[in-house]
Amino acid sequence: MTAAANPPALPMSEPDGTLPARRLARFGRSAAAYLQAAPLALILGAFLLAPLAMIVAVSFWDYDFARLYPDFVLTNYIETLGSAVTWRTYLNTFKYAVIVWVLTLVIGFWVAYFLAFHVRSQTMQMVLFLVCTVPFLTSNIIRMISWIPVLGRNGLVNTALVDLGIVPAPVEWLLYSDFAVVLAMVHLYTLFMVTPIFNTLMRIDRALVEAARDAGASSLQVLTNVILPLAKPGMAIGTIFVVTLVMADFITVQVMSGGQSASVALMMRNQMSLLQYPAAAANAVVLLAIVLLLVAAILRVVDIRKEL
Amino acid sequence: MSETRGLEFWILALFFALFVVFLYGPLSAIVILSFQGPDGGLTFPLNGTSLHWFRNLTERQAVGDFGGSFRRSLTLGIGVMLVTVVVSLLAGLAFRRRFLGATPLFYLSVASLVVPSIIVSLGIGVMFQQVGLRPAWYSSAFGAHLTWTLPFGVLIMFAVFNRFSPAYEEAARDLGASAWQTFLHVLLPMIAPMLIGVGLFGFTLSYDEFARSLMTSGTYNTLPLEIYGMTTNVTTPVLYALGTVTTLFSFLVIVATLGAIVWLGRRRARGQGTA
């Protein structure tokens, strides 16, 4: 088989290709690109765009306890946005997002920095990185409930604290509290910060660090003047992950707060279990708008395509 | 960077060690507690040790169906993995060329990653309901999982091809290989380890997915839904036994995958050495 028998495989600069042949080749190549992209476009169209369009439509529908009525009413939005509970819930969700973001950013940066700049052998680097990654490939729910025997009233931490005489009685706020929610979220989501920052740090030209050293910079100055500014894109991508995951979380909030705290997604979940789909859809539209605006704002700072 | 380890190194090393303890500590607590004696409870101390709760797991439960949900999650995970690998690879190849709609498609993939999973779940659930289809784990949940695994696969392939030099393919073509031969004998072996990585992501993300299955799995539960149901109903260490078994299974999958990647790497290195 020769390359000439196969127009799409012709290199661009085929010298003896006539004009129509070259056009055909170009057409073949772009047709191939469309065919290759089609499955992705079809799947995302059917299972992401269409459902989102459905949610926007349903958010204007009317409903009762039994079924939905296609309509154009604003009551779902008015009821949602007019309620003080909704606003408190949004505020609470933002609170989780900010606290978890700060904690994962700080922890994630130092872990990634240690791996990238202080572990010398490449094999060790990969092994330690995998050690961090493995738990994130296991069940989130299992990882969440694994805190219960640790933090509970008769859990490990409380038993240790009481036995050591640090506290007279078990501490109650360790489990089923905002503390537990934040702790579990940091536990679940820190890797989403570590990975992109590690990726960015690994791509920093080591000569820059050497140059800064030679110019008389201390470790701290190298960190603040060279490494931190160059790590920003990784931090931005990690931020996108963590913020969107926390904003969308309902199961961590439900399990770890013992039903005492709320998040927007948990509010939606409750509406869904009451079959109030249009109300949940109105909440979904508001939440989606907020999340997409946040992501768009972060994407103005960083070009993902360049960072991959 | 050849000077001796300073104070900074040891502080960071300690920090890293604490982070690892933070990651694995709670997990080891439920692994230990799953060997709780028959009269033991959900917390320490251990009231004797036994395999009672693992045996209990294989018996018919008052609530739920552990075996069935495991089989469903396994099947679903494998299906999602295969589709994710093939579709991500194709999309990665497509993105190497310019084509109309490339940028919107790329951002649609990113959007798929950031849209809250419960919204995807709700949207697909309501859409199936309105169209008159019955949601099921093999149809609606399958699609819902793909909206989560595909963006990872596409972004990984995007990164792979960003670093991939076209010189290898040009060389193959100069030697007379057809487009298909170039793909099969040059490109595919070089990116095989990354494809296995994409497969691992596809499988584990689907196998552990909860929120996207919530409204889309229909009558029969997937494993994470089953486990979630157990957290609210079951008050014995059988819950921990289930956690231990599924976590062990995840570990085995990860180890097998890494083993496959290392094996491929060795084989390639040997091939280059003798060629």
Interface residues (C-beta under 8 A of the other chain):
Chain A: M1 T2 A3 N6 P8 A9 P11 R29 S30 A32 A33 Y34 Q36 A37 P39 L40 A41 I43 L44 A46 F47 L48 L49 A50 P51 L52 M54 I55 V58 L68 I107 W110 V111 Y113 F114 L115 F117 H118 R120 L128 L130 V131 C132 V134 P135 L137 T138 S139 N140 I141 I142 R143 I145 S146 W147 I148 P149 V150 G152 N154 G155 L156 T159 H187 T190 R206 V209 S219 I240 F241 T244 M247 A248 F250 I251 V255 A265 M268 R269 M272 Y277 A280 A281 A284 L287 L288 V291 L292 V295 I304 R305 L308
Chain B: M1 G6 E8 F9 L12 A13 F15 F16 F19 V20 F22 L23 Y24 G25 P26 L27 A29 I30 L33 L42 T43 F44 V83 V86 V87 S88 L90 A91 L93 A94 F95 R97 R98 F99 G101 A102 L105 F106 L108 S109 V110 A111 S112 L113 V114 V115 P116 S117 I118 I119 V120 L122 G123 I124 V126 M127 Q130 G143 A144 L146 T147 L150 V154 L155 F158 A159 N162 E170 R173 G176 A177 S178 A179 Q181 T182 L200 T204 Y207 D208 F210 A211 L214 M215 P224 I227 Y228 T231 L239 Y240 G243 T246 T247 S250 F251 I254 L258
